[in-house]
Amino acid sequence: MASELIGRRSELERLAALLGAAREGRGAVVLLAGEAGAGKTRLASELALTADATVLRGAASQGRTPPYGPLVAALRTHLHADPQGLDTCG
């Protein structure tokens, strides 16, 4: 059983608002940054659990992450699973 998300209510509300805007056609790319262990993955996972939407995830690794590497990884993973997965994205 996962523990309650503590101290991130405002961040979660902001992400939920951005998701709502995306549903209305005002999409954006959201990047979470912070120190290791700060809760970025947990915050994103919490939103994904409640989102009635496709959530793509990518991550940077320590050291050499190429420019846009996390975005490319997220898109590549999604398109491998569903080759037409972005056909309706404008």
Number of C-alpha atoms within 10 A of each C-alpha: 3 4 5 7 12 8 8 13 11 9 12 16 12 12 16 16 12 17 21 14 13 14 12 9 11 10 12 10 7 9 11 10 11 8 7 9 8 10 16 16 14 13 18 17 14 14 16 16 10 9 13 10 11 9 14 14 17 16 15 15 10 7 6 8 11 10 9 10 15 18 17 15 16 15 17 15 15 18 13 10 10 10 11 10 13 11 7 6 6 5
